[in-house]
Amino acid sequence: MDTSTQKSNPLTALSGQVFDVVIIGGGIVGASSAREAAAAGFSVLLVEKDDFAAGSTSRSSRLMHCGLRYFEAPNPIRYFTRHPSRFLTALRMARQAMRERREIALTSPQRVRATDFFFPIYEDGPYKPWQADVAFGLLKRLAPNDVPLEYQRLSTTAALEHPIVNALARHDMLRAAARFREYQFNWPERICIDAVLDAEKAGAVALNYTHASLGDANGGERTIILQGRDGTTTEVGARRVMTMAGIWIDDVLGRTAKGASSPKPQRRVLGTKGAHIVIKLPEQYRGQGITTINSHGEPFYCIPWDDLHYIGPTETVYDGDLNDIHVTAGDLEFILSETATLFPGLGVTRGDVVRTWAGVRPLTFDPAQPKGNRSRILHDLAEDGLSGVYAMTAGPIMSHRDAGREVTATLRASLSPEGTPSTLTYAPHLPLQDTNTSRIAPFSPYTLADVRHAARNEHAQTLMGVLYRRSGAGLGHSFNKAEITSVANVMAEELNWTADKTAQEIKRFNEQTNRLFAISGDS
């Protein structure tokens, strides 16, 4: 393929090509699937309608958790006794979480950070101290001990010596606290971008800002219609289609190309919204986190992030606009109420909130579970009239590598890769060194040279794509006008933006930032 032609008009260059697999959805699960499949020797096309990592990948609680949350339930002994199959599911998912936690911490330490968390145990709570011992003992046995949990059960007196525990309510009812090591993702968006770049290195083709629609199948191949931002369309063939579009899966499966047959697939996704608030607490709380249970019996966290903390998430069924997910007034009120109840010692009010964010989890639709099934499932859509098409639901960020391997194993079951396999190291793509250019923010290692590199080599086309997704600087920093303008000017040079286009992009970035991270909230 002529590389210059592909860069100038990638859709035209792809016209008529047939891929072993077209992956629709460039979040972290889709990107990881593309990486694993391409490294196995399959020909791969990865297509994303927005920017890579722009959806749920960038809106999570950013925890690479040990799997404890899978055993959290109101009255857990009674709950799992009544639903033994759900206990087995929880055990399987916890095992997977511990293994993923270990692999990522060992192979990509630059992308995670270790944090001390405390789980308070109350006299009238759903858990007893001995149950915490059993739960953490079980987790410890689910993976090798080279990435330890460092679990300790602290007495009430010892627990209250830690400021974040002392800020909790009901000291008189506190019986103990479980202290353990948890990991956070520095920024999942960058892990996703890294996976896209690894996939391309292994031979995949990756397109963002490109819509994909399903066409008809003929002779073992399915037509995929691609449409770019400028309205250009083309067709490619796919021996298999992997729909990794997260919360948009049902939309993709129900959207067939004009003239194609129109099967009516079953509902596959149930979205639950997780909203968060960000606050700045006094210095003595830095680096300490709390995991507990809210008034609905659901996991609730206070998570350190440099000199900030974020609190949440909510867990509400979401049926709103999938392209406009933000914290509403109701979300904000609920989190502040829960925070005041659980952490009266923090004294958090609306005035302490410095920003917010929310995402929607693409859980598996299950009529028996009103808030969705957290079991990751790779659905074969042949039963819905879509032969050769698959869709993955409930793939959490931390299991993205395992998800990609499952996809590749499914491909191997019916296809033989003709390409040359390559070895994956999962090494992070780090900022450029010694560029002698200005940083985009005072604390960030990311420089204007990295901005230029992102526009040239990492599919960056917007300010949001650079300042949040590729640099990772946005969550902990509010960019001022000069910083935004400096980055915009470099992107304008690389992407041939006019002065009017540059001004429009700056305006769009400010509007998106306000909408995604606003404090006021609306309905």
PyMOL commands that set and color helices and strands:
alter all, ss='L'
color gray80, all
select helices_A, chain A and resi 3-8+10-14+28-39+56-58+68-71+76-82+84-107+109-111+129-140+156-160+163-166+171-173+188-201+246-254+283-285+329-342+344-346+350-352+381-384+397-412+448-457+463-470+474-476+481-495+499-517
alter helices_A, ss='H'
color red, helices_A
select strands_A, chain A and resi 18-24+44-47+63-64+112-122+152-155+174-185+205-207+210-218+221-228+233-243+269-279+288-293+299-305+308-312+316-317+353-364+377-380+389-393
alter strands_A, ss='S'
color yellow, strands_A
deselect
rebuild
show_as cartoon
